[in-house]
Every structure is written in structure tokens, then in C-alpha cells.
């Protein structure tokens, strides 16, 4: 790491010309206008995902990872949420500039999403077969019989035992893990190019979590999908992600491929996150945490948003917002002292 | 199986505790193989029907309602006596073997009048209920789904109508459009009674529908449907409506009962239906001066009214349970 590229990170050309990437989020800004003031939830998020690649978006609650996903999908609640800047490009075309009808066509076929709690994300009054088959019938114009056949194939694909018998069951008749499989089958029905999984395993117990993650990883490989995995679970990320983007207070604070990030984090926040993973050899000792709380998004402190909690904070951190700087071909960090961190470890 | 008990009328599924939802259930936990439904997929109504078929709580009220409907359509099947032919010499004669329900003040046969009275009472109640539910429900969906200024305007309009006292409002409407003695057209009076009932009661249906739409449209499965590219019309009619219908359906069955009573009230006040039209309401109001000396004048029409109301309420309850897959 001797020659460090110091340039503003740009996933695309400044002109916004297509760069051949599947999905790009470019300098996205979203704010929530509430009675108490304007909460700047997303402050210039930039990331991208290519075909066959898994990007993990990591961050604690309120860091803006889910809101970014909602903005990509176009399911942001307006009001209170407003997009105030930036672009979301799918195959190089800015989705935020499209008509709502054009965006609707991309949903499901181009980009699909898996929700955290599969029980509440499945309509309780319809059988799972109906809900999955609905897409084949409406979007593909299939007959009921064909749609059912395809639905059973989808349920087989997500490894639901006895798919033929369970296609007429209601969501509440499935266990948590099976429900999440149904949800995955539903999202994949129209063969999307990008899949956004918003904490897909949070509501599941650990063994089921592993099964679902394996399934997702397998399907992603087979179909060469771009997968955006939103999570706060570092353990989940290490197994399946190719690249990681760490979010804090509506910004990307670090982006790197998995090995780099785990070996040598280039941001004190990432360092703190990795440090707070409980370790078996420290059993009985107090768990380490990052002191303090994330800043209120209504009132983000000047300078680096992480400075009040940062053990390495210097005067410059309270004055100047560190830009996301490229540290190497695959990694970037938004810390004034990123180089020192990486070099000294 | 985690099957939350739903006691409330609103059917929006409660957000299950993630820890519970995650559950320790084995991956293939489900119904025993024998209970799994095989064969071709059925819609919501198909499944509800399968469920209803097995319930006595559905069959009893259904049969009773069928009897009342037949009674309303062809009263001649039940009696050959003319309900309006009175002989004053048999005024208030008590029930006997020849006249099971006795005779009223005018010497008219109570049994025949009760049978013929079903028509006016049921037609008014059912049509008013359908009107209220359709108008109130449609406005409620619109207000709840669109939100914003549409909701504000529609809700305020509903508030205005809600503020009108029911009896006073109905008297004003019926007096304005049909001065007593000006017309004896049964059809016209019936329509006016129905219209005034609908106009004065739709805000309640609207509020019920609006609140359940508001609760349901935030649900993840509506967001998920949107995220998978469903159109607005599809979301409203296919995903929102079936989840919002139950509270209104239950309310409407209660409404049928109270409309039978409301029709009687208006008849009693002299602005609704009146003789020679026969209705249970008219019979009850006519009996009020003789309750102590001739209780049979009140007893028989009131019994029919109670059974009719009860049947509709029971039917509504059975249908609601059948429409909610979680209660199966």
C-alpha cells in the first residue's frame, strides 16, 4: 500500500454516462421532513453492484441502509421521505427520472426485494401459490395451470419439501424459515437481475439463518444476479459477500472487499464494529462496544459524523467532513487518517 | 404453529415477535399430511365456502334467511288470508286454533300481516345496507388509500353527514320530498326511506373502511406487492380489499338489523311507510297502545324481527370467520 490513489471515488463518470454497471447509486441524498425538522437520512451514498456480485451494506439501525434500498425500489414513503439529489442508475438509466409506469416495470423483473419479516410480507388471505403465481399470470400472461406449474418449480427451487402439496397453503401455515423461502421464491419469480435482501435472516434463528444464506448465495451464483445484502450481522457478511460497504449516519464510511476489510479496516468505525464481535477466547470478559450513540439525523455534528464516538478523533475531524477517498483499486475510506490506519493496523 | 388469536375486528395481522416468528419449528413443520389441501388452487371465496359448508352456525341462519326471503317474495305460500282485510268485530281477539297469532286492532289477521310484513322490512333493510356499504366503503377506500388532501376533504364531508341527527335528518328528508298525504305510492316511499337511511348512515361505513385501509396499507405485504411491480388498481382490489372487508362485513350484518328497527321508527313517526303497506315496524308501532291488554300484537312481529336480525348477525359472523384464514 505504498502508492495510494487519492481521488474522489467515482463509480461512474461525472457526466453520468453509462459505465456498463448493473445498478449504481450515485451521490444519493434523501431527507425526511418531520415536524421536528429535516432529518438528513442519506447524505451522498454511492455504491454499485455488478452481475454475479454480492455487495453487503453494513450498518447499525438508522444508518440509512434500508432507506437506500427503499429509494432504489421506489417504495420510499413520501411524505415524509424526499429524494433531494443523486441518481439511481439501472443499466445506466436514471430510475429517479423515469415515469412511475416505467419504474413499475423494472420492479420485479429488473430489481426485486426480499423483506425482513416474511410473515408480514406475505398477504395473509391468499395461498402462497396464488401470490407467487399472480406474477406469472399478470406479468407473463400465463394461464392458471401454467402459472401453478411454474410456481411449484419456484418452490422446488427454494427447496421447500413437498412443494406440490404446499402450494395451496397459507403463509401462516409455514414455519419462519419456510416463509422466508417462499418470500425468496416470490422475489425471484420474474428472474430479476438485481436482488435486494433487506436483513433477510434477522427474524430467523441461527441454524435457519445459515440455511437461508446458503440458499441465497447458491441462487445468486446460479442466476448471476447482483445481490445487495443489507445487514447488521458481520458474521453473515463474511460468508457470502464479495464487497462490503459500511454505512454510518447516511454515508458510506468504508468500502472494501471482504478480506481487506476484515484484515485491515480503514475506518475507526469499522474497527469498532469488528472489535465488538464477541469472541470465544474472551469468554467471561465484558463485551467491547463502541461508546456513545449514533448522532441524531436531525442534527448531525459538524465534521466527520463519527467524531464524537471516535477514539482517534483529532481537531480536524470536528471541522472537515472527510470525503470517501480511494485507497486502492477496490477500497475506499472516509477518514482523515485512513492511510495511517491501514499502514499501522 | 403460531396461530395468534384474533379477537379484534380489524384483520391486519399483528406483527409477530421476530423471536417467535423465527421459531424453533423444524423447517418442514406444517400441517399433518392428511390435513393438507390438495388439488387445484381455490380462491379466497372458494376456501371460505369449503369452510362454511361444515358449520351449523352458517346453515341455521342461512336457512332462516332463505325462509324470510321466500316469505318476502311469495307470501302467498305461507298464508291465503288477506293481510289488509279487517273485521272490527274480531278486534284484538287473542290467538286461537283458527287464527294462530290472533287479530289486531282493526280485526286483521296477525299471522298474515307478519308474513306480508317481511317484504317491506327486509327490502328496506337489505337495500339500505347495500347502499351504505357500497357508498361508504368506496369513499373509505379512496380516502384511506389516497390520503393527503383527498382524505381530508372526504373525511370532513363525512363528518358533516355524521353530525346530522338521524331521526331529525330522516324527518326533514321525508317531509321535504314526500309531504304526508301527498303520495301513497309504496315504491316511492320505500325508495325515499332507503335513500334517507343511506344518506344519514354512510359515514360510519366510510370510517370503518378508511381506518382498516389505513392500517392495512402500511403492511409489509402491500409494500412487497408494490416492490414486485403490482399496479395501484391491483394492490387496491386484490391485496388491500380482501384484508379490509371483514370489519365492514360484520358491521353491515348488524346494520341490517338496526335498519329494520329504523324503518319501524320512521313508520311510527308517520313519515315512513304507513298503512295499507304492511311492515313489522308498522305492526310494532300500532301495538304500542295495547301492550298490556293484548301482548300478542307486539309479541309476534317483534319475534319475527328479532329472529331476522339475529340470523343476519349470525350469518355475518360465520362469513367473517370463514374469510379469515387464520381462524380456520
Interface residues (C-beta under 8 A of the other chain):
Chain A: X73 X74 X75 X104 X105 X106 X107 X108 X109 X112 X113 X115 X117 X118 X119 X120 X121 X122 X123 X124 X125 X126 X127 X129 X130 X133 X134 X135 X138 X139 X144 X148 X161 X162 X165 X166 X167 X168 X169 X170 X172 X173 X174 X175 X176 X177 X178 X179 X183 X186 X187 X189 X190 X202 X203 X204 X205 X208 X211
Chain B: X1 X2 X3 X11 X13 X15 X16 X18 X21 X22 X23 X24 X25 X26 X27 X28 X29 X30 X31 X33 X36 X37 X38 X39 X40 X41 X42 X43 X44 X47 X219 X220 X221 X223 X224 X225 X226 X227 X228 X229 X230 X231 X234 X238 X239 X242 X243 X323 X324 X325 X326
